[in-house]
C-alpha cells in the first residue's frame, strides 16, 4: 500500500504506537498478542486510552483513515520481518470494520501478495476453514491471517 504513513515507535517488542493528526491528535496503538495457537499472533489496533488499554471499537472519524491504515500495514510488515515464522490474525471489532479490512485486502491484494501469504477464516456449514484469500471470491471472511513469505 504505497500511501503516506505516520512515523511510529516500537514501545515493546509487540506494541507499536503513532500519532494520528487528522481533525484531532489521537495516539493509536497496534499490539501483537500471542494466541493459544503456536506461532499465531493477534493484531489489536485502536485508540490509546488513559489507562493504557486499547479501544478497538471507537470510531474516531479523524479524517485520515488511509494514512492510519497505511501505517498499520507498515507496522505489520516490520513486525513480521522481526518474526518471519509467525502468522498475524486480525478481524474487525464490528461487521463494518471487517468489511473495510476485506475491501482493503481486495483493493491492494497484488501489492500485499509480493510479501505475504493471505488466508481467511470462513464458516462452511458448521465447520471453520482457513482458505487462501482470493480477492474475487464472494466469501464472507470472519478473520484474516497474514504470513510473511520468506
C-alpha positions as CSV (number, residue, x, y, z in Angstrom):
1,X,0.0,0.0,0.0
2,X,2.0,2.9,-1.3
3,X,0.3,5.7,0.6
4,X,1.9,8.0,3.1
5,X,2.1,6.7,6.6
6,X,2.7,8.1,10.0
7,X,6.1,7.6,11.8
8,X,5.7,5.0,14.5
9,X,7.6,3.9,17.6
10,X,8.1,0.4,19.0
11,X,7.1,0.6,22.7
12,X,8.0,-3.0,23.3
13,X,8.6,-6.0,21.0
14,X,4.9,-6.3,20.4
15,X,3.4,-2.8,20.9
16,X,3.7,0.0,18.4
17,X,2.3,3.5,18.6
18,X,1.8,6.5,16.4
19,X,0.0,9.8,16.4
20,X,-3.0,10.4,14.1
21,X,-3.1,14.1,13.2
22,X,-6.4,14.5,11.3
23,X,-9.1,16.7,12.8
24,X,-7.7,15.8,16.3
25,X,-4.4,14.5,17.7
26,X,-5.0,10.9,18.7
27,X,-2.5,8.3,19.8
28,X,-3.1,5.0,18.1
29,X,-1.7,1.6,19.2
30,X,-1.0,-1.6,17.3
31,X,-0.4,-4.5,19.6
32,X,0.5,-8.1,18.7
33,X,-0.5,-10.7,21.3
34,X,0.3,-14.4,21.2
35,X,-2.7,-16.7,20.9
36,X,-3.2,-20.2,22.2
37,X,-2.1,-21.4,18.7
38,X,1.6,-21.6,18.5
39,X,3.2,-19.0,16.1
40,X,-0.1,-17.1,15.7
41,X,-0.3,-13.5,17.0
42,X,-3.5,-11.5,17.2
43,X,-3.3,-7.9,15.9
44,X,-5.1,-5.5,18.2
45,X,-5.5,-1.9,17.0
46,X,-7.2,1.2,18.2
47,X,-7.0,4.4,20.2
48,X,-4.9,4.5,23.3
49,X,-7.0,5.1,26.5
50,X,-5.8,6.9,29.6
51,X,-5.4,3.6,31.5
52,X,-3.1,2.2,28.8
53,X,-5.7,-0.1,27.2
54,X,-6.7,0.0,23.5
55,X,-10.2,1.0,22.5
56,X,-10.7,-1.0,19.3
57,X,-14.4,-0.2,18.9
58,X,-14.2,3.6,18.8
59,X,-14.8,5.4,15.5
60,X,-12.5,8.4,15.8
61,X,-13.5,9.7,12.4
62,X,-10.3,11.7,12.3
63,X,-10.3,12.2,8.5
64,X,-7.1,10.3,7.9
65,X,-8.2,6.7,7.6
66,X,-6.0,5.9,4.6
67,X,-2.9,7.2,6.3
68,X,-3.8,5.3,9.5
69,X,-4.3,2.0,7.7
70,X,-1.1,2.5,5.7
71,X,0.7,2.9,9.0
72,X,-0.8,-0.3,10.4
73,X,0.2,-2.2,7.3
74,X,3.8,-0.9,7.6
75,X,3.8,-2.0,11.3
76,X,2.6,-5.5,10.3
77,X,5.4,-5.6,7.8
78,X,8.0,-4.5,10.3
79,X,6.7,-7.0,13.0
80,X,6.8,-9.9,10.5
81,X,10.3,-9.0,9.5
82,X,11.3,-9.4,13.1
83,X,9.3,-12.7,13.5
84,X,9.1,-14.2,9.9
85,X,7.8,-17.6,11.1
86,X,4.6,-16.3,12.7
87,X,1.1,-15.6,11.3
88,X,-0.8,-12.5,12.3
89,X,-4.5,-12.8,12.7
90,X,-7.0,-9.9,12.6
91,X,-10.7,-9.4,12.4
92,X,-12.9,-6.4,12.7
93,X,-14.3,-5.4,16.1
94,X,-17.6,-4.7,14.2
95,X,-19.1,-6.1,11.0
96,X,-18.4,-2.7,9.3
97,X,-14.7,-2.9,10.2
98,X,-14.4,-6.5,9.0
99,X,-15.9,-5.4,5.6
100,X,-13.5,-2.5,5.5
101,X,-10.5,-4.7,6.0
102,X,-11.8,-7.2,3.4
103,X,-12.1,-4.3,0.9
104,X,-8.6,-3.1,1.6
105,X,-7.3,-6.6,1.1
106,X,-9.1,-6.8,-2.2
107,X,-8.0,-3.4,-3.4
108,X,-4.3,-3.9,-2.6
109,X,-4.1,-7.6,-3.0
110,X,-1.5,-7.6,-5.7
111,X,0.8,-5.3,-3.6
112,X,0.4,-7.5,-0.5
113,X,1.0,-10.9,-2.1
114,X,4.5,-10.0,-3.1
115,X,5.4,-10.1,0.6
116,X,2.6,-12.0,2.3
117,X,0.5,-15.2,2.1
118,X,-3.0,-14.1,2.9
119,X,-5.7,-16.5,4.1
120,X,-9.1,-16.1,5.5
121,X,-11.3,-17.9,8.0
122,X,-14.7,-18.9,6.7
123,X,-17.6,-21.0,8.1
124,X,-18.9,-23.7,5.8
125,X,-21.9,-25.5,7.2
126,X,-20.8,-25.9,10.8
127,X,-17.1,-26.1,10.1
128,X,-14.5,-23.4,10.2
129,X,-11.9,-23.5,7.5
130,X,-8.8,-21.4,6.6
131,X,-8.7,-20.7,2.9
132,X,-6.3,-18.9,0.6
133,X,-7.7,-15.4,0.2
134,X,-8.9,-14.7,-3.3
135,X,-10.0,-11.1,-3.9
136,X,-12.6,-12.1,-6.4
137,X,-14.2,-14.8,-4.1
138,X,-17.6,-13.9,-2.7
139,X,-16.7,-15.4,0.7
140,X,-17.6,-13.6,3.8
141,X,-14.5,-14.0,5.8
142,X,-14.6,-14.0,9.6
143,X,-10.9,-13.2,10.1
144,X,-7.7,-12.9,8.1
145,X,-4.2,-14.3,8.5
146,X,-1.1,-12.8,7.0
147,X,2.3,-14.6,7.0
148,X,5.4,-13.2,5.5
149,X,6.8,-15.0,2.5
150,X,10.5,-15.7,3.1
